[in-house]
Amino acid sequence: MAGASLLLLAGCATAPLPAAQVDLTGRSCAAQPDLGIATGLAFTGKEEQSFNVPFSGSDACVQTAKGPALYHAFQVPDGAEQLTFRLASTPQQNSLLPFRVILADSKGAVMRKFSGDALMFRGSQLSLLFRGHPGEAYLIVEADPGVTGQSVSRIQESTGTAVAVTPAVAFAVHYGNDATMSYIFTQTGVVTITLTPPPPPPPKTQ
């Protein structure tokens, strides 16, 4: 059931087996993301590119209103206002990493935030789509501590077509399957960042 929101689904399922969690208790987490450790997204600007961002217990952490969170910071490429950003978290066995996105200017001032029901299930991935805005210089991706440990359940639909052939006729049979998938939210996993440039202008006609 693609398009169901994160907040509506959280906690609705029969809980799956517990997933491994990261304990940030006792860690000295920064009050704000450290933009000095931001890495550049090596985007060529010519075609769509994707970057995998693994989250692990050794990553930097920041203290948020909902608790400590692992995070990664990136410098957005030049011309980012022309790009479409897609961030997606793919389930890892019985766990799923929900994330928050912060876009900041060159001085670190927050310009936009995305979290919660801004994230949607598209296929099996929990993802976010947005266009870049002028003046945005940094992209911060945080694990969302507000839902860590909660469970999420969704119905994943699949369809297919089988072709049957007899001596007299050939015909297609369409079928569908529903599977209920359940996950535990964690702060570890992989977020994939995909940058898509605008399509080239159509050729000029004579």
Helices and strands as residue ranges (DSSP letters): H 6-9, G 35-37, E 39-40, E 49-55, E 61-64, E 67-75, G 80-82, E 84-89, E 95-96, E 99-104, E 110-114, G 116-118, E 120-122, E 125-131, E 138-143, E 151-165, E 170-185, E 189-196
